[in-house]
Amino acid sequence: LVLYTPNPLSHARLGIITSKQHLKLAVERARVRRIIRESFRQAKADLSGLDLIVMVRSGISSIDTKTLRNDIDNLWQVISC
């Protein structure tokens, strides 16, 4: 789930919420945060002027890294349009 709102700054800001309820292992929470941050870093220019919060939901632990990265990249494209 991604929530976003305009901000008065010229750059985008990112917040990530991962809970133990949805990802039991710290390794998994760190993996998801790393993937989201890297994807955000590459799409940051297209998302300028937005505050984004990514809330990790249940079922994400069964998704492999490549699929998760593609899903996050698609979210950035939808938001930037």
Secondary structure, 3 states (H helix, E strand, C coil): CEEEEECCCCCCEEEEECCCCCCCCHHHHHHHHHHHHHHHHHHCCCCCCEEEEEECCCCHHHCCHHHHHHHHHHHHHHHHC
